Amino acid sequence: MILSILVVGSLNMDTTLSVDHLPQPGETILADMLKTSRGGKGQNQAVAMSRLGSTVRMIGAVGKDEKGCDILKGLESEGVDVNGIIITDSPTGMASIYLDSKGNNSIVVYPGANFAIRPNDIKRNLEMFENIRYCVMQLETPLEVVYKTLEICKEKNIITVLNPAPANIDFDDKYLNLIDYLIPNETELSLLTGEELSESNMSLLASKLLQKGCKNVLITLGKEGSLLVNGSVEIKVESEEVEAIDTTAAGDSYIGGLVSSLANGYRIEEAMKFATKVAAITVTREGAIDSLPFKNEVK
């Protein structure tokens, strides 16, 4: 029996504008490039894992518009099972990405159909949870959808992975005990704990989330690598030195690499190292979906 990975999350169409620098409040600047591509953290992570050789299913929502149709066709072409994606009257989610000459970005997201999905839509797709080993979620859908997914996963002994992005201070701490792997970046860890983050207190803040029931906290640190804290061990994996041109999908590709390798039986430190290689390739390319590597590219 082949065990699959289920992604419950967002589906967007991204518009990327290339600029010399990110605009300041009140500043108008000209872009020298405009590109439209598929995105959204859920879609990015699903495609990342599929390209790395995993069997992937997805639950999410798109609109009845052309963008939604393009997203469904794109996912199918990537080998992702789209039977759990619902079609809503809301327009398909969109993101505007401003990318500067140093590879930094600012992103504005319009949720659209991503916020039209409801817990009952998850319950109506219970067949998508069959023969699933890992379930990956983000916070670009309503919190109630994430809560219901976590509950179903625990009933079915599915390993849960939550990327709390964008961070939401309304997340109910009681659901932390249903999370096997919580994967925030530095900003998200600070917002989740309500405390300012420094290099010296990072493990302490992660431990506070562990005390609330989370099994593992894995912090992605950009150029500084990643840090796992789980109460028994701490594992730090350094990043690979590359010349970054676009960091848009770096975190998504890291999660894709991590979960794909865990699902293939890698130990956590090996999985973190593999994920680091995947993310390093991603940031040397432009775009979100377009930047995600295939398995044969990760050496």
C-alpha positions as CSV (number, residue, x, y, z in Angstrom):
1,M,0.0,0.0,0.0
2,I,1.4,3.4,-1.0
3,L,0.9,6.0,1.7
4,S,0.2,9.5,0.5
5,I,0.7,13.0,1.7
6,L,-2.4,15.2,2.1
7,V,-2.2,19.0,1.8
8,V,-5.1,21.1,3.1
9,G,-4.4,24.6,2.2
10,S,-4.4,27.6,-0.1
11,L,-4.5,28.0,-3.9
12,N,-3.6,31.3,-5.4
13,M,-2.6,32.9,-8.7
14,D,0.5,35.1,-8.1
15,T,1.4,38.3,-9.8
16,T,5.1,39.1,-9.3
17,L,6.5,42.6,-9.9
18,S,10.2,43.0,-10.2
19,V,11.4,46.3,-8.7
20,D,14.8,47.9,-7.8
21,H,13.7,48.2,-4.1
22,L,10.6,47.6,-2.1
23,P,8.4,50.7,-2.0
24,Q,8.2,52.8,1.2
25,P,4.9,54.1,2.5
26,G,3.6,56.8,0.1
27,E,6.3,55.9,-2.5
28,T,5.4,55.1,-6.2
29,I,8.0,53.2,-8.2
30,L,8.1,51.5,-11.6
31,A,8.4,47.7,-12.0
32,D,10.6,46.4,-14.8
33,M,9.0,42.9,-15.0
34,L,5.5,41.4,-14.4
35,K,4.9,37.7,-14.3
36,T,1.8,35.7,-13.4
37,S,2.1,32.2,-12.0
38,R,0.4,29.7,-9.7
39,G,1.1,30.0,-6.0
40,G,-0.3,30.0,-2.5
41,K,1.5,28.1,0.3
42,G,-0.8,25.0,0.0
43,Q,-0.3,24.7,-3.7
44,N,3.5,25.4,-3.5
45,Q,4.0,22.7,-0.8
46,A,1.8,20.2,-2.7
47,V,3.8,20.7,-6.0
48,A,7.1,20.7,-4.1
49,M,6.4,17.3,-2.6
50,S,5.0,15.9,-5.9
51,R,8.1,17.0,-7.8
52,L,10.2,15.3,-5.2
53,G,8.5,11.9,-5.8
54,S,5.7,11.8,-3.2
55,T,2.1,10.8,-3.9
56,V,0.1,14.0,-3.0
57,R,-3.5,14.8,-2.6
58,M,-5.0,18.2,-1.9
59,I,-8.1,19.8,-0.3
60,G,-8.7,23.5,-1.0
61,A,-10.9,25.9,-2.9
62,V,-10.8,27.9,-6.1
63,G,-13.4,30.1,-7.9
64,K,-15.3,29.4,-11.1
65,D,-13.0,31.8,-12.9
66,E,-10.2,31.2,-15.4
67,K,-7.6,31.4,-12.6
68,G,-9.3,28.5,-10.8
69,C,-9.4,26.4,-14.0
70,D,-5.7,27.1,-14.6
71,I,-4.8,26.1,-11.1
72,L,-6.7,22.8,-11.3
73,K,-5.1,22.0,-14.7
74,G,-1.7,22.9,-13.4
75,L,-2.0,20.6,-10.3
76,E,-3.2,17.7,-12.4
77,S,-0.2,18.2,-14.7
78,E,2.1,18.0,-11.6
79,G,0.5,14.7,-10.6
80,V,-1.4,16.1,-7.6
81,D,-4.8,14.5,-6.8
82,V,-7.4,17.4,-7.0
83,N,-10.5,15.5,-6.1
84,G,-10.7,17.3,-2.8
85,I,-10.7,20.8,-4.3
86,I,-14.0,22.5,-4.2
87,I,-15.3,25.1,-6.7
88,T,-16.8,28.2,-5.0
89,D,-18.7,31.4,-6.0
90,S,-15.8,33.4,-4.5
91,P,-13.0,34.5,-6.9
92,T,-9.8,32.5,-6.8
93,G,-7.2,33.7,-4.3
94,M,-4.5,36.1,-5.5
95,A,-1.2,37.3,-4.3
96,S,0.8,40.4,-5.4
97,I,4.6,39.8,-4.8
98,Y,7.1,42.7,-5.0
99,L,10.6,41.4,-5.6
100,D,13.6,43.6,-5.2
101,S,17.0,43.4,-6.9
102,K,18.5,41.6,-3.8
103,G,15.9,38.8,-3.8
104,N,13.9,40.2,-0.9
105,N,10.1,40.4,-1.3
106,S,6.9,41.8,0.2
107,I,3.6,40.0,-0.4
108,V,0.0,41.0,-0.2
109,V,-2.6,38.2,-0.4
110,Y,-6.3,38.4,-1.2
111,P,-7.7,35.1,0.2
112,G,-10.8,34.9,-2.0
113,A,-12.0,31.3,-2.3
114,N,-9.4,30.1,0.2
115,F,-11.6,31.7,2.9
116,A,-14.8,30.2,1.5
117,I,-13.9,26.7,2.5
118,R,-15.6,25.4,5.7
119,P,-15.1,22.6,8.2
120,N,-18.0,20.7,6.5
121,D,-16.1,20.7,3.3
122,I,-13.3,18.8,5.1
123,K,-15.9,16.3,6.6
124,R,-17.3,15.8,3.1
125,N,-13.9,14.8,1.9
126,L,-13.0,12.1,4.4
127,E,-12.0,9.7,1.6
128,M,-9.1,12.0,1.0
129,F,-7.7,11.1,4.4
130,E,-7.6,7.3,3.6
131,N,-4.1,5.8,3.3
132,I,-2.5,9.1,4.3
133,R,0.8,9.2,6.3
134,Y,1.3,12.9,6.7
135,C,-1.0,15.9,6.5
136,V,0.4,19.4,5.8
137,M,-1.5,22.6,6.6
138,Q,-0.9,26.4,6.7
139,L,-2.9,29.3,7.9
140,E,-4.1,30.8,4.6
141,T,-7.5,29.1,5.2
142,P,-9.9,29.7,8.1
143,L,-8.7,28.5,11.5
144,E,-11.8,26.4,11.9
145,V,-10.8,24.4,8.8
146,V,-7.3,23.8,10.3
147,Y,-8.9,22.7,13.6
148,K,-11.2,20.2,11.9
149,T,-8.4,18.8,9.8
150,L,-6.2,18.3,12.9
151,E,-9.0,16.5,14.7
152,I,-9.6,14.2,11.8
153,C,-5.9,13.4,11.5
154,K,-5.6,12.5,15.1
155,E,-8.6,10.2,14.9
156,K,-6.9,8.5,11.9
157,N,-3.3,8.5,13.3
158,I,-2.0,10.7,10.6
159,I,1.1,12.7,11.4
160,T,0.3,16.4,11.3
161,V,2.5,19.3,10.0
162,L,1.5,22.9,10.5
163,N,3.3,25.8,8.9
164,P,1.7,28.7,10.9
165,A,2.0,31.2,8.0
166,P,0.8,33.8,8.0
167,A,1.0,33.8,11.8
168,N,-2.4,34.3,13.5
169,I,-2.5,35.4,17.1
170,D,-6.1,34.0,17.3
171,F,-4.8,30.4,16.9
172,D,-6.2,28.4,19.8
173,D,-3.4,27.0,21.8
174,K,-5.4,23.9,22.8
175,Y,-4.9,22.6,19.2
176,L,-1.1,22.6,19.7
177,N,-1.3,19.1,21.2
178,L,-2.6,17.8,17.9
179,I,0.5,19.0,16.0
180,D,3.4,16.7,15.4
181,Y,5.6,19.2,13.6
182,L,5.1,23.0,13.9
183,I,7.3,24.8,11.4
184,P,7.4,28.6,11.9
185,N,9.9,31.1,10.8
186,E,11.4,33.6,13.2
187,T,8.7,36.1,12.9
188,E,5.9,33.5,13.2
189,L,7.6,32.0,16.3
190,S,7.7,35.5,17.9
191,L,4.0,36.2,17.2
192,L,2.9,32.7,18.3
193,T,4.6,33.1,21.7
194,G,3.9,36.9,22.1
195,E,7.6,37.5,22.9
196,E,10.4,39.2,21.1
197,L,12.8,36.7,19.5
198,S,16.6,36.7,19.8
199,E,19.3,34.2,19.0
200,S,19.7,33.4,22.7
201,N,16.0,32.8,23.5
202,M,15.0,30.9,20.4
203,S,15.1,27.5,22.1
204,L,13.2,28.8,25.1
205,L,10.4,30.2,23.0
206,A,10.2,26.9,21.1
207,S,10.0,25.0,24.5
208,K,7.1,27.1,25.5
209,L,5.1,25.8,22.5
210,L,6.3,22.2,23.4
211,Q,4.9,22.7,26.9
212,K,1.5,23.4,25.4
213,G,1.5,20.0,23.7
214,C,3.3,20.4,20.3
215,K,5.6,17.5,19.6
216,N,8.3,19.2,17.6
217,V,9.1,22.8,16.8
218,L,11.2,23.3,13.7
219,I,12.2,27.0,13.1
220,T,13.3,28.0,9.6
221,L,16.0,30.7,9.9
222,G,16.6,31.7,6.3
223,K,20.3,32.3,5.7
224,E,21.0,30.9,9.2
225,G,19.5,27.4,8.4
226,S,17.0,25.7,10.6
227,L,16.6,24.6,14.2
228,L,14.6,21.6,15.6
229,V,13.6,21.6,19.3
230,N,11.5,18.7,20.7
231,G,12.3,18.5,24.4
232,S,14.8,15.6,23.9
233,V,17.2,17.0,21.4
234,E,18.1,20.2,19.5
235,I,19.3,19.9,16.0
236,K,20.7,22.8,14.0
237,V,21.3,22.5,10.3
238,E,23.2,25.3,8.5
239,S,22.0,26.7,5.2
240,E,23.9,26.2,2.0
241,E,25.7,29.2,0.5
242,V,24.0,30.3,-2.7
243,E,23.3,33.6,-4.5
244,A,19.6,34.1,-3.8
245,I,17.6,35.9,-6.4
246,D,14.1,35.2,-5.2
247,T,13.1,33.9,-1.7
248,T,9.3,33.7,-2.4
249,A,8.8,29.9,-2.1
250,A,11.9,29.2,0.1
251,G,9.9,28.1,3.2
252,D,7.4,26.1,1.1
253,S,10.1,24.2,-0.7
254,Y,11.8,23.5,2.6
255,I,8.6,22.0,4.0
256,G,8.1,20.0,0.8
257,G,11.6,18.6,1.1
258,L,11.3,17.8,4.8
259,V,7.9,16.0,4.6
260,S,8.8,14.1,1.4
261,S,11.9,12.8,3.0
262,L,10.3,12.0,6.3
263,A,7.6,10.1,4.4
264,N,10.4,8.1,2.7
265,G,11.8,7.0,6.0
266,Y,14.5,9.6,6.6
267,R,15.5,10.5,10.1
268,I,14.7,14.0,11.1
269,E,18.3,15.4,10.8
270,E,18.6,13.8,7.3
271,A,15.3,15.2,6.3
272,M,16.3,18.7,7.5
273,K,19.5,18.5,5.4
274,F,17.6,17.3,2.3
275,A,15.1,20.1,2.8
276,T,17.9,22.6,3.1
277,K,19.3,21.5,-0.3
278,V,15.8,21.8,-1.9
279,A,15.3,25.4,-0.5
280,A,18.8,26.4,-1.7
281,I,17.9,25.5,-5.2
282,T,14.6,27.3,-5.0
283,V,16.0,30.7,-4.0
284,T,18.3,30.7,-7.0
285,R,15.3,30.8,-9.3
286,E,12.5,33.3,-9.9
287,G,8.9,32.6,-9.0
288,A,7.0,30.3,-6.7
289,I,5.9,27.1,-8.6
290,D,8.5,27.8,-11.3
291,S,11.4,27.7,-8.8
292,L,10.6,24.3,-7.2
293,P,13.1,21.6,-8.1
294,F,12.5,18.0,-9.2
295,K,14.0,15.1,-7.3
296,N,16.8,14.5,-9.8
297,E,18.0,18.1,-9.3
298,V,18.7,17.7,-5.6
299,K,22.2,16.3,-5.1
